[in-house]
């Protein structure tokens, strides 16, 4: 048994050696593309961290071209991403942390014997999705501003949430523009005790709309947590994750995070769901490309 951060999952091991012991090169290259898009566009790196990450990604790409997994490259990528976190631990995005763990998990999996690599890649990607959805669910449940709708209400009013939907409503866009200007002016003034800024509701009954968005998000993430925990190979599990990624792209354009979710789904999706794997891959490439653009 190889060294890996998680025990192998018998549900994968039963049919986990599809492809005659392949080295999971496609999974490695897919994650490398998402990492490259993030490193190219992020402001969360200092120069040394970015340079280390580029070196690692170069090793990964050369290894992929040679038909190898390139675990050493992923170890270097993980080191570069970790340096970026060390430099600005409270400023880097959540998906920066996820990419760091994904790089480390892929390095560990690809360092295993050849006939175990693909099984372990899928296994580790599955557990990362369990962690992401589980943490997201718990964090929302214990967050008062999220549960009462005030967090999402502010996001909707200032264009940080549901903006792709509201941009088709001219009055909504106008209200959001005024709110953004009011918040910007408020932040540049000398603070006074009890001072507040009044925002315009861009949609009718904004508190109820915000709570509905919050409840729907919480429910989907909780269901994904349960599905990846108990039935990670099921078609419905991957269909819901794809729907979640697509919906997030419409509601809030967190392009890099969507790419990370899609590539993790691709990495852990069983070979028998070939169409779903292609859908994951297309989503990861498309959203990463949009992030660069």
Secondary structure, DSSP 8 states (H G I E B T S, - for coil): ----SS---HHHHTT--HHHH---HHHHHHHHHHHHHHHHH-SS--HHHHHHHHHHHHHHHHHHHTT---HHHHHHHHHHHHHHHHHSTTTS-HHHHHHHHHHHHHHHHHTS-HHHHHHHHHHHHHHHHHHHHHHHHHHHHT-HHHHTSHHHHHHHHTTSSSHHHHTT-HHHHHHHHHHHHHHHHHHHS---TT-------SSTTHHHHHHHHHHHHHHHHHHHHHHHHH-TT-HHHHHHHHHHHHHHHHH---HHHHHHHHHHHHHHS-TT-HHHHHHHHHHHHHHHHHHH-
